[in-house]
């Protein structure tokens, strides 16, 4: 994985964690609610894995947001 891809995954994970925390959801029960493992959610939130589309859909549904909301923050800006 190249540096640019790592940045995307880190931004995605940070955004997911922020949305989850804003809703007051703890990681383990939220992962269970989404139908994924806590370890998998941890890996996504920390940018350590490239999640499959189905995983992102489960997370988006659990957060009650559109998938586009999760991905919208990945647009590059001049600071990247």
PyMOL Python script that loads the backbone (N, CA, C, O; Angstrom):
from pymol import cmd

cmd.read_pdbstr("""\
ATOM      1  N   UNK A   1       0.851  -1.174   0.000  1.00  0.00           N
ATOM      2  CA  UNK A   1       0.000   0.000   0.000  1.00  0.00           C
ATOM      3  C   UNK A   1       0.896   1.237   0.000  1.00  0.00           C
ATOM      4  O   UNK A   1       1.886   1.297   0.729  1.00  0.00           O
ATOM      5  N   UNK A   2       0.544   2.208  -0.814  1.00  0.00           N
ATOM      6  CA  UNK A   2       1.372   3.419  -0.869  1.00  0.00           C
ATOM      7  C   UNK A   2       0.906   4.444   0.166  1.00  0.00           C
ATOM      8  O   UNK A   2      -0.136   4.273   0.799  1.00  0.00           O
ATOM      9  N   UNK A   3       1.670   5.483   0.323  1.00  0.00           N
ATOM     10  CA  UNK A   3       1.406   6.498   1.342  1.00  0.00           C
ATOM     11  C   UNK A   3       0.059   7.179   1.138  1.00  0.00           C
ATOM     12  O   UNK A   3      -0.650   7.459   2.104  1.00  0.00           O
ATOM     13  N   UNK A   4      -0.291   7.444  -0.100  1.00  0.00           N
ATOM     14  CA  UNK A   4      -1.569   8.090  -0.397  1.00  0.00           C
ATOM     15  C   UNK A   4      -2.738   7.205   0.046  1.00  0.00           C
ATOM     16  O   UNK A   4      -3.702   7.691   0.636  1.00  0.00           O
ATOM     17  N   UNK A   5      -2.645   5.918  -0.240  1.00  0.00           N
ATOM     18  CA  UNK A   5      -3.692   4.979   0.171  1.00  0.00           C
ATOM     19  C   UNK A   5      -3.780   4.890   1.687  1.00  0.00           C
ATOM     20  O   UNK A   5      -4.875   4.825   2.247  1.00  0.00           O
ATOM     21  N   UNK A   6      -2.634   4.888   2.350  1.00  0.00           N
ATOM     22  CA  UNK A   6      -2.621   4.850   3.814  1.00  0.00           C
ATOM     23  C   UNK A   6      -3.306   6.073   4.405  1.00  0.00           C
ATOM     24  O   UNK A   6      -4.015   5.972   5.405  1.00  0.00           O
ATOM     25  N   UNK A   7      -3.093   7.232   3.784  1.00  0.00           N
ATOM     26  CA  UNK A   7      -3.743   8.458   4.248  1.00  0.00           C
ATOM     27  C   UNK A   7      -5.256   8.364   4.091  1.00  0.00           C
ATOM     28  O   UNK A   7      -6.003   8.774   4.980  1.00  0.00           O
ATOM     29  N   UNK A   8      -5.707   7.824   2.960  1.00  0.00           N
ATOM     30  CA  UNK A   8      -7.149   7.644   2.739  1.00  0.00           C
ATOM     31  C   UNK A   8      -7.754   6.754   3.817  1.00  0.00           C
ATOM     32  O   UNK A   8      -8.791   7.086   4.391  1.00  0.00           O
ATOM     33  N   UNK A   9      -7.111   5.631   4.092  1.00  0.00           N
ATOM     34  CA  UNK A   9      -7.640   4.695   5.085  1.00  0.00           C
ATOM     35  C   UNK A   9      -7.644   5.308   6.474  1.00  0.00           C
ATOM     36  O   UNK A   9      -8.570   5.072   7.250  1.00  0.00           O
ATOM     37  N   UNK A  10      -6.633   6.086   6.797  1.00  0.00           N
ATOM     38  CA  UNK A  10      -6.565   6.758   8.102  1.00  0.00           C
ATOM     39  C   UNK A  10      -7.671   7.795   8.217  1.00  0.00           C
ATOM     40  O   UNK A  10      -8.330   7.882   9.254  1.00  0.00           O
ATOM     41  N   UNK A  11      -7.887   8.588   7.160  1.00  0.00           N
ATOM     42  CA  UNK A  11      -8.957   9.588   7.167  1.00  0.00           C
ATOM     43  C   UNK A  11     -10.327   8.928   7.303  1.00  0.00           C
ATOM     44  O   UNK A  11     -11.185   9.401   8.047  1.00  0.00           O
ATOM     45  N   UNK A  12     -10.517   7.837   6.579  1.00  0.00           N
ATOM     46  CA  UNK A  12     -11.781   7.106   6.646  1.00  0.00           C
ATOM     47  C   UNK A  12     -12.016   6.599   8.067  1.00  0.00           C
ATOM     48  O   UNK A  12     -13.095   6.787   8.628  1.00  0.00           O
ATOM     49  N   UNK A  13     -11.015   5.963   8.639  1.00  0.00           N
ATOM     50  CA  UNK A  13     -11.145   5.430   9.999  1.00  0.00           C
ATOM     51  C   UNK A  13     -11.402   6.511  11.023  1.00  0.00           C
ATOM     52  O   UNK A  13     -12.243   6.346  11.907  1.00  0.00           O
ATOM     53  N   UNK A  14     -10.685   7.616  10.913  1.00  0.00           N
ATOM     54  CA  UNK A  14     -10.891   8.729  11.839  1.00  0.00           C
ATOM     55  C   UNK A  14     -12.314   9.269  11.745  1.00  0.00           C
ATOM     56  O   UNK A  14     -12.935   9.594  12.757  1.00  0.00           O
ATOM     57  N   UNK A  15     -12.818   9.360  10.526  1.00  0.00           N
ATOM     58  CA  UNK A  15     -14.179   9.870  10.318  1.00  0.00           C
ATOM     59  C   UNK A  15     -15.217   8.912  10.920  1.00  0.00           C
ATOM     60  O   UNK A  15     -16.164   9.352  11.572  1.00  0.00           O
ATOM     61  N   UNK A  16     -15.040   7.632  10.706  1.00  0.00           N
ATOM     62  CA  UNK A  16     -15.959   6.641  11.268  1.00  0.00           C
ATOM     63  C   UNK A  16     -15.934   6.711  12.793  1.00  0.00           C
ATOM     64  O   UNK A  16     -16.986   6.714  13.434  1.00  0.00           O
ATOM     65  N   UNK A  17     -14.736   6.768  13.372  1.00  0.00           N
ATOM     66  CA  UNK A  17     -14.617   6.847  14.836  1.00  0.00           C
ATOM     67  C   UNK A  17     -15.314   8.104  15.362  1.00  0.00           C
ATOM     68  O   UNK A  17     -16.035   8.047  16.358  1.00  0.00           O
ATOM     69  N   UNK A  18     -15.095   9.235  14.690  1.00  0.00           N
ATOM     70  CA  UNK A  18     -15.709  10.489  15.127  1.00  0.00           C
ATOM     71  C   UNK A  18     -17.232  10.389  15.094  1.00  0.00           C
ATOM     72  O   UNK A  18     -17.903  10.780  16.050  1.00  0.00           O
ATOM     73  N   UNK A  19     -17.774   9.871  14.005  1.00  0.00           N
ATOM     74  CA  UNK A  19     -19.236   9.719  13.900  1.00  0.00           C
ATOM     75  C   UNK A  19     -19.774   8.796  14.990  1.00  0.00           C
ATOM     76  O   UNK A  19     -20.806   9.079  15.598  1.00  0.00           O
ATOM     77  N   UNK A  20     -19.072   7.699  15.232  1.00  0.00           N
ATOM     78  CA  UNK A  20     -19.501   6.747  16.267  1.00  0.00           C
ATOM     79  C   UNK A  20     -19.482   7.401  17.644  1.00  0.00           C
ATOM     80  O   UNK A  20     -20.430   7.259  18.416  1.00  0.00           O
ATOM     81  N   UNK A  21     -18.410   8.113  17.946  1.00  0.00           N
ATOM     82  CA  UNK A  21     -18.282   8.754  19.254  1.00  0.00           C
ATOM     83  C   UNK A  21     -19.298   9.883  19.431  1.00  0.00           C
ATOM     84  O   UNK A  21     -19.807  10.088  20.533  1.00  0.00           O
ATOM     85  N   UNK A  22     -19.597  10.618  18.355  1.00  0.00           N
ATOM     86  CA  UNK A  22     -20.613  11.673  18.435  1.00  0.00           C
ATOM     87  C   UNK A  22     -21.985  11.104  18.787  1.00  0.00           C
ATOM     88  O   UNK A  22     -22.810  11.779  19.402  1.00  0.00           O
ATOM     89  N   UNK A  23     -22.213   9.870  18.395  1.00  0.00           N
ATOM     90  CA  UNK A  23     -23.477   9.208  18.712  1.00  0.00           C
ATOM     91  C   UNK A  23     -23.425   8.508  20.076  1.00  0.00           C
ATOM     92  O   UNK A  23     -24.402   7.893  20.503  1.00  0.00           O
ATOM     93  N   UNK A  24     -22.282   8.607  20.751  1.00  0.00           N
ATOM     94  CA  UNK A  24     -22.144   8.011  22.078  1.00  0.00           C
ATOM     95  C   UNK A  24     -22.104   6.495  22.065  1.00  0.00           C
ATOM     96  O   UNK A  24     -22.516   5.849  23.029  1.00  0.00           O
ATOM     97  N   UNK A  25     -21.609   5.925  20.973  1.00  0.00           N
ATOM     98  CA  UNK A  25     -21.587   4.468  20.830  1.00  0.00           C
ATOM     99  C   UNK A  25     -20.205   3.915  21.162  1.00  0.00           C
ATOM    100  O   UNK A  25     -19.195   4.389  20.642  1.00  0.00           O
ATOM    101  N   UNK A  26     -20.168   2.908  22.034  1.00  0.00           N
ATOM    102  CA  UNK A  26     -18.921   2.225  22.341  1.00  0.00           C
ATOM    103  C   UNK A  26     -18.582   1.260  21.213  1.00  0.00           C
ATOM    104  O   UNK A  26     -19.467   0.750  20.525  1.00  0.00           O
ATOM    105  N   UNK A  27     -17.303   1.024  21.037  1.00  0.00           N
ATOM    106  CA  UNK A  27     -16.827   0.244  19.900  1.00  0.00           C
ATOM    107  C   UNK A  27     -17.388  -1.184  19.868  1.00  0.00           C
ATOM    108  O   UNK A  27     -17.893  -1.618  18.833  1.00  0.00           O
ATOM    109  N   UNK A  28     -17.307  -1.908  20.967  1.00  0.00           N
ATOM    110  CA  UNK A  28     -17.713  -3.316  20.962  1.00  0.00           C
ATOM    111  C   UNK A  28     -19.210  -3.496  20.679  1.00  0.00           C
ATOM    112  O   UNK A  28     -19.561  -4.268  19.788  1.00  0.00           O
ATOM    113  N   UNK A  29     -20.105  -2.810  21.405  1.00  0.00           N
ATOM    114  CA  UNK A  29     -21.532  -2.988  21.093  1.00  0.00           C
ATOM    115  C   UNK A  29     -21.900  -2.486  19.694  1.00  0.00           C
ATOM    116  O   UNK A  29     -22.773  -3.049  19.033  1.00  0.00           O
ATOM    117  N   UNK A  30     -21.221  -1.418  19.251  1.00  0.00           N
ATOM    118  CA  UNK A  30     -21.504  -0.908  17.909  1.00  0.00           C
ATOM    119  C   UNK A  30     -21.113  -1.927  16.852  1.00  0.00           C
ATOM    120  O   UNK A  30     -21.866  -2.162  15.907  1.00  0.00           O
ATOM    121  N   UNK A  31     -19.946  -2.530  17.004  1.00  0.00           N
ATOM    122  CA  UNK A  31     -19.505  -3.555  16.050  1.00  0.00           C
ATOM    123  C   UNK A  31     -20.511  -4.702  16.007  1.00  0.00           C
ATOM    124  O   UNK A  31     -20.872  -5.178  14.930  1.00  0.00           O
ATOM    125  N   UNK A  32     -20.961  -5.143  17.179  1.00  0.00           N
ATOM    126  CA  UNK A  32     -21.948  -6.225  17.256  1.00  0.00           C
ATOM    127  C   UNK A  32     -23.234  -5.819  16.541  1.00  0.00           C
ATOM    128  O   UNK A  32     -23.816  -6.608  15.796  1.00  0.00           O
ATOM    129  N   UNK A  33     -23.667  -4.591  16.772  1.00  0.00           N
ATOM    130  CA  UNK A  33     -24.885  -4.068  16.135  1.00  0.00           C
ATOM    131  C   UNK A  33     -24.750  -4.068  14.614  1.00  0.00           C
ATOM    132  O   UNK A  33     -25.719  -4.320  13.898  1.00  0.00           O
ATOM    133  N   UNK A  34     -23.542  -3.784  14.128  1.00  0.00           N
ATOM    134  CA  UNK A  34     -23.290  -3.727  12.685  1.00  0.00           C
ATOM    135  C   UNK A  34     -23.111  -5.111  12.065  1.00  0.00           C
ATOM    136  O   UNK A  34     -23.195  -5.257  10.846  1.00  0.00           O
ATOM    137  N   UNK A  35     -22.866  -6.121  12.888  1.00  0.00           N
ATOM    138  CA  UNK A  35     -22.626  -7.463  12.358  1.00  0.00           C
ATOM    139  C   UNK A  35     -21.187  -7.689  11.933  1.00  0.00           C
ATOM    140  O   UNK A  35     -20.904  -8.519  11.069  1.00  0.00           O
ATOM    141  N   UNK A  36     -20.266  -6.929  12.559  1.00  0.00           N
ATOM    142  CA  UNK A  36     -18.847  -7.135  12.307  1.00  0.00           C
ATOM    143  C   UNK A  36     -18.150  -7.341  13.654  1.00  0.00           C
ATOM    144  O   UNK A  36     -18.727  -7.061  14.705  1.00  0.00           O
ATOM    145  N   UNK A  37     -16.929  -7.821  13.619  1.00  0.00           N
ATOM    146  CA  UNK A  37     -16.215  -8.044  14.875  1.00  0.00           C
ATOM    147  C   UNK A  37     -15.638  -6.731  15.402  1.00  0.00           C
ATOM    148  O   UNK A  37     -15.410  -5.790  14.642  1.00  0.00           O
ATOM    149  N   UNK A  38     -15.408  -6.687  16.711  1.00  0.00           N
ATOM    150  CA  UNK A  38     -14.794  -5.511  17.306  1.00  0.00           C
ATOM    151  C   UNK A  38     -13.396  -5.292  16.738  1.00  0.00           C
ATOM    152  O   UNK A  38     -12.971  -4.160  16.506  1.00  0.00           O
ATOM    153  N   UNK A  39     -12.692  -6.401  16.519  1.00  0.00           N
ATOM    154  CA  UNK A  39     -11.350  -6.308  15.942  1.00  0.00           C
ATOM    155  C   UNK A  39     -11.402  -5.688  14.549  1.00  0.00           C
ATOM    156  O   UNK A  39     -10.567  -4.853  14.203  1.00  0.00           O
ATOM    157  N   UNK A  40     -12.377  -6.096  13.763  1.00  0.00           N
ATOM    158  CA  UNK A  40     -12.515  -5.541  12.417  1.00  0.00           C
ATOM    159  C   UNK A  40     -12.798  -4.042  12.479  1.00  0.00           C
ATOM    160  O   UNK A  40     -12.206  -3.265  11.729  1.00  0.00           O
ATOM    161  N   UNK A  41     -13.701  -3.637  13.372  1.00  0.00           N
ATOM    162  CA  UNK A  41     -14.003  -2.212  13.515  1.00  0.00           C
ATOM    163  C   UNK A  41     -12.762  -1.450  13.982  1.00  0.00           C
ATOM    164  O   UNK A  41     -12.479  -0.359  13.489  1.00  0.00           O
ATOM    165  N   UNK A  42     -12.032  -2.020  14.923  1.00  0.00           N
ATOM    166  CA  UNK A  42     -10.794  -1.405  15.401  1.00  0.00           C
ATOM    167  C   UNK A  42      -9.821  -1.185  14.239  1.00  0.00           C
ATOM    168  O   UNK A  42      -9.233  -0.112  14.102  1.00  0.00           O
ATOM    169  N   UNK A  43      -9.663  -2.212  13.412  1.00  0.00           N
ATOM    170  CA  UNK A  43      -8.736  -2.127  12.281  1.00  0.00           C
ATOM    171  C   UNK A  43      -9.176  -1.041  11.290  1.00  0.00           C
ATOM    172  O   UNK A  43      -8.336  -0.310  10.765  1.00  0.00           O
ATOM    173  N   UNK A  44     -10.470  -0.933  11.035  1.00  0.00           N
ATOM    174  CA  UNK A  44     -10.989   0.088  10.126  1.00  0.00           C
ATOM    175  C   UNK A  44     -10.755   1.478  10.718  1.00  0.00           C
ATOM    176  O   UNK A  44     -10.244   2.370  10.042  1.00  0.00           O
ATOM    177  N   UNK A  45     -11.131   1.650  11.982  1.00  0.00           N
ATOM    178  CA  UNK A  45     -11.020   2.960  12.616  1.00  0.00           C
ATOM    179  C   UNK A  45      -9.574   3.435  12.741  1.00  0.00           C
ATOM    180  O   UNK A  45      -9.318   4.637  12.811  1.00  0.00           O
ATOM    181  N   UNK A  46      -8.645   2.508  12.768  1.00  0.00           N
ATOM    182  CA  UNK A  46      -7.237   2.868  12.891  1.00  0.00           C
ATOM    183  C   UNK A  46      -6.492   2.836  11.556  1.00  0.00           C
ATOM    184  O   UNK A  46      -5.267   2.952  11.525  1.00  0.00           O
ATOM    185  N   UNK A  47      -7.224   2.682  10.461  1.00  0.00           N
ATOM    186  CA  UNK A  47      -6.625   2.718   9.131  1.00  0.00           C
ATOM    187  C   UNK A  47      -5.678   1.570   8.854  1.00  0.00           C
ATOM    188  O   UNK A  47      -4.757   1.699   8.048  1.00  0.00           O
ATOM    189  N   UNK A  48      -5.899   0.445   9.521  1.00  0.00           N
ATOM    190  CA  UNK A  48      -4.991  -0.699   9.396  1.00  0.00           C
ATOM    191  C   UNK A  48      -5.455  -1.718   8.356  1.00  0.00           C
ATOM    192  O   UNK A  48      -4.759  -2.697   8.087  1.00  0.00           O
ATOM    193  N   UNK A  49      -6.629  -1.487   7.775  1.00  0.00           N
ATOM    194  CA  UNK A  49      -7.164  -2.416   6.794  1.00  0.00           C
ATOM    195  C   UNK A  49      -7.949  -1.645   5.744  1.00  0.00           C
ATOM    196  O   UNK A  49      -8.432  -0.540   5.993  1.00  0.00           O
ATOM    197  N   UNK A  50      -8.066  -2.239   4.585  1.00  0.00           N
ATOM    198  CA  UNK A  50      -8.872  -1.676   3.506  1.00  0.00           C
ATOM    199  C   UNK A  50     -10.217  -2.408   3.547  1.00  0.00           C
ATOM    200  O   UNK A  50     -10.324  -3.525   3.042  1.00  0.00           O
ATOM    201  N   UNK A  51     -11.240  -1.793   4.140  1.00  0.00           N
ATOM    202  CA  UNK A  51     -12.502  -2.499   4.331  1.00  0.00           C
ATOM    203  C   UNK A  51     -13.236  -2.759   3.018  1.00  0.00           C
ATOM    204  O   UNK A  51     -13.167  -1.972   2.074  1.00  0.00           O
ATOM    205  N   UNK A  52     -13.932  -3.880   2.991  1.00  0.00           N
ATOM    206  CA  UNK A  52     -14.765  -4.208   1.840  1.00  0.00           C
ATOM    207  C   UNK A  52     -15.983  -3.298   1.811  1.00  0.00           C
ATOM    208  O   UNK A  52     -16.360  -2.710   2.825  1.00  0.00           O
ATOM    209  N   UNK A  53     -16.579  -3.194   0.662  1.00  0.00           N
ATOM    210  CA  UNK A  53     -17.766  -2.368   0.496  1.00  0.00           C
ATOM    211  C   UNK A  53     -18.871  -2.805   1.447  1.00  0.00           C
ATOM    212  O   UNK A  53     -19.524  -1.957   2.054  1.00  0.00           O
ATOM    213  N   UNK A  54     -19.091  -4.095   1.590  1.00  0.00           N
ATOM    214  CA  UNK A  54     -20.141  -4.600   2.478  1.00  0.00           C
ATOM    215  C   UNK A  54     -19.894  -4.158   3.921  1.00  0.00           C
ATOM    216  O   UNK A  54     -20.838  -3.813   4.633  1.00  0.00           O
ATOM    217  N   UNK A  55     -18.648  -4.166   4.350  1.00  0.00           N
ATOM    218  CA  UNK A  55     -18.317  -3.718   5.705  1.00  0.00           C
ATOM    219  C   UNK A  55     -18.649  -2.237   5.866  1.00  0.00           C
ATOM    220  O   UNK A  55     -19.220  -1.831   6.878  1.00  0.00           O
ATOM    221  N   UNK A  56     -18.294  -1.441   4.875  1.00  0.00           N
ATOM    222  CA  UNK A  56     -18.613  -0.013   4.941  1.00  0.00           C
ATOM    223  C   UNK A  56     -20.116   0.230   4.945  1.00  0.00           C
ATOM    224  O   UNK A  56     -20.599   1.136   5.623  1.00  0.00           O
ATOM    225  N   UNK A  57     -20.854  -0.575   4.190  1.00  0.00           N
ATOM    226  CA  UNK A  57     -22.316  -0.449   4.197  1.00  0.00           C
ATOM    227  C   UNK A  57     -22.890  -0.779   5.571  1.00  0.00           C
ATOM    228  O   UNK A  57     -23.803  -0.101   6.040  1.00  0.00           O
ATOM    229  N   UNK A  58     -22.364  -1.811   6.215  1.00  0.00           N
ATOM    230  CA  UNK A  58     -22.821  -2.189   7.557  1.00  0.00           C
ATOM    231  C   UNK A  58     -22.536  -1.071   8.552  1.00  0.00           C
ATOM    232  O   UNK A  58     -23.378  -0.752   9.391  1.00  0.00           O
ATOM    233  N   UNK A  59     -21.349  -0.476   8.459  1.00  0.00           N
ATOM    234  CA  UNK A  59     -20.981   0.612   9.365  1.00  0.00           C
ATOM    235  C   UNK A  59     -21.871   1.827   9.111  1.00  0.00           C
ATOM    236  O   UNK A  59     -22.368   2.438  10.057  1.00  0.00           O
ATOM    237  N   UNK A  60     -22.073   2.177   7.849  1.00  0.00           N
ATOM    238  CA  UNK A  60     -22.932   3.316   7.509  1.00  0.00           C
ATOM    239  C   UNK A  60     -24.346   3.101   8.038  1.00  0.00           C
ATOM    240  O   UNK A  60     -24.950   4.014   8.602  1.00  0.00           O
ATOM    241  N   UNK A  61     -24.864   1.906   7.856  1.00  0.00           N
ATOM    242  CA  UNK A  61     -26.206   1.602   8.370  1.00  0.00           C
ATOM    243  C   UNK A  61     -26.246   1.716   9.888  1.00  0.00           C
ATOM    244  O   UNK A  61     -27.204   2.250  10.447  1.00  0.00           O
ATOM    245  N   UNK A  62     -25.219   1.222  10.551  1.00  0.00           N
ATOM    246  CA  UNK A  62     -25.152   1.308  12.006  1.00  0.00           C
ATOM    247  C   UNK A  62     -25.086   2.745  12.502  1.00  0.00           C
ATOM    248  O   UNK A  62     -25.616   3.067  13.566  1.00  0.00           O
ATOM    249  N   UNK A  63     -24.445   3.595  11.740  1.00  0.00           N
ATOM    250  CA  UNK A  63     -24.340   5.018  12.084  1.00  0.00           C
ATOM    251  C   UNK A  63     -25.539   5.819  11.599  1.00  0.00           C
ATOM    252  O   UNK A  63     -25.679   7.001  11.917  1.00  0.00           O
ATOM    253  N   UNK A  64     -26.397   5.172  10.833  1.00  0.00           N
ATOM    254  CA  UNK A  64     -27.583   5.796  10.248  1.00  0.00           C
ATOM    255  C   UNK A  64     -27.207   6.974   9.345  1.00  0.00           C
ATOM    256  O   UNK A  64     -27.805   8.048   9.399  1.00  0.00           O
ATOM    257  N   UNK A  65     -26.190   6.724   8.514  1.00  0.00           N
ATOM    258  CA  UNK A  65     -25.770   7.711   7.515  1.00  0.00           C
ATOM    259  C   UNK A  65     -25.662   7.010   6.166  1.00  0.00           C
ATOM    260  O   UNK A  65     -25.569   5.784   6.098  1.00  0.00           O
ATOM    261  N   UNK A  66     -25.675   7.794   5.101  1.00  0.00           N
ATOM    262  CA  UNK A  66     -25.447   7.242   3.775  1.00  0.00           C
ATOM    263  C   UNK A  66     -23.976   6.860   3.632  1.00  0.00           C
ATOM    264  O   UNK A  66     -23.104   7.446   4.273  1.00  0.00           O
ATOM    265  N   UNK A  67     -23.719   5.883   2.796  1.00  0.00           N
ATOM    266  CA  UNK A  67     -22.342   5.485   2.529  1.00  0.00           C
ATOM    267  C   UNK A  67     -21.529   6.679   2.038  1.00  0.00           C
ATOM    268  O   UNK A  67     -20.349   6.810   2.365  1.00  0.00           O
ATOM    269  N   UNK A  68     -22.157   7.541   1.261  1.00  0.00           N
ATOM    270  CA  UNK A  68     -21.453   8.723   0.751  1.00  0.00           C
ATOM    271  C   UNK A  68     -20.943   9.613   1.882  1.00  0.00           C
ATOM    272  O   UNK A  68     -19.921  10.281   1.726  1.00  0.00           O
ATOM    273  N   UNK A  69     -21.639   9.629   3.015  1.00  0.00           N
ATOM    274  CA  UNK A  69     -21.190  10.419   4.167  1.00  0.00           C
ATOM    275  C   UNK A  69     -19.863   9.897   4.706  1.00  0.00           C
ATOM    276  O   UNK A  69     -19.019  10.681   5.139  1.00  0.00           O
ATOM    277  N   UNK A  70     -19.673   8.583   4.682  1.00  0.00           N
ATOM    278  CA  UNK A  70     -18.408   8.007   5.144  1.00  0.00           C
ATOM    279  C   UNK A  70     -17.270   8.344   4.191  1.00  0.00           C
ATOM    280  O   UNK A  70     -16.143   8.592   4.618  1.00  0.00           O
ATOM    281  N   UNK A  71     -17.572   8.351   2.910  1.00  0.00           N
ATOM    282  CA  UNK A  71     -16.531   8.517   1.894  1.00  0.00           C
ATOM    283  C   UNK A  71     -16.287   9.968   1.505  1.00  0.00           C
ATOM    284  O   UNK A  71     -15.253  10.286   0.919  1.00  0.00           O
ATOM    285  N   UNK A  72     -17.216  10.839   1.821  1.00  0.00           N
ATOM    286  CA  UNK A  72     -17.136  12.235   1.389  1.00  0.00           C
ATOM    287  C   UNK A  72     -15.885  12.936   1.893  1.00  0.00           C
ATOM    288  O   UNK A  72     -15.351  13.804   1.202  1.00  0.00           O
ATOM    289  N   UNK A  73     -15.407  12.586   3.071  1.00  0.00           N
ATOM    290  CA  UNK A  73     -14.262  13.287   3.642  1.00  0.00           C
ATOM    291  C   UNK A  73     -12.929  12.863   3.019  1.00  0.00           C
ATOM    292  O   UNK A  73     -11.883  13.393   3.392  1.00  0.00           O
ATOM    293  N   UNK A  74     -12.952  11.930   2.093  1.00  0.00           N
ATOM    294  CA  UNK A  74     -11.708  11.429   1.501  1.00  0.00           C
ATOM    295  C   UNK A  74     -11.198  12.299   0.362  1.00  0.00           C
ATOM    296  O   UNK A  74     -10.091  12.084  -0.133  1.00  0.00           O
ATOM    297  N   UNK A  75     -11.984  13.270  -0.055  1.00  0.00           N
ATOM    298  CA  UNK A  75     -11.543  14.149  -1.131  1.00  0.00           C
ATOM    299  C   UNK A  75     -10.242  14.816  -0.733  1.00  0.00           C
ATOM    300  O   UNK A  75     -10.076  15.278   0.396  1.00  0.00           O
ATOM    301  N   UNK A  76      -9.336  14.856  -1.674  1.00  0.00           N
ATOM    302  CA  UNK A  76      -8.036  15.470  -1.416  1.00  0.00           C
ATOM    303  C   UNK A  76      -8.172  16.983  -1.291  1.00  0.00           C
ATOM    304  O   UNK A  76      -9.011  17.611  -1.938  1.00  0.00           O
ATOM    305  N   UNK A  77      -7.334  17.537  -0.451  1.00  0.00           N
ATOM    306  CA  UNK A  77      -7.202  18.980  -0.416  1.00  0.00           C
ATOM    307  C   UNK A  77      -5.717  19.308  -0.507  1.00  0.00           C
ATOM    308  O   UNK A  77      -4.883  18.407  -0.601  1.00  0.00           O
ATOM    309  N   UNK A  78      -5.395  20.552  -0.479  1.00  0.00           N
ATOM    310  CA  UNK A  78      -4.010  20.956  -0.690  1.00  0.00           C
ATOM    311  C   UNK A  78      -3.073  20.580   0.448  1.00  0.00           C
ATOM    312  O   UNK A  78      -1.855  20.668   0.292  1.00  0.00           O
ATOM    313  N   UNK A  79      -3.607  20.167   1.577  1.00  0.00           N
ATOM    314  CA  UNK A  79      -2.768  19.803   2.721  1.00  0.00           C
ATOM    315  C   UNK A  79      -2.334  18.345   2.688  1.00  0.00           C
ATOM    316  O   UNK A  79      -1.534  17.930   3.527  1.00  0.00           O
ATOM    317  N   UNK A  80      -2.831  17.562   1.753  1.00  0.00           N
ATOM    318  CA  UNK A  80      -2.496  16.133   1.694  1.00  0.00           C
ATOM    319  C   UNK A  80      -1.216  15.874   0.960  1.00  0.00           C
ATOM    320  O   UNK A  80      -0.803  14.722   0.827  1.00  0.00           O
TER     321      UNK A  80
END
""", "prot")
cmd.dss("prot")
cmd.show_as("cartoon", "prot")
cmd.util.cbc("prot")
cmd.orient("prot")
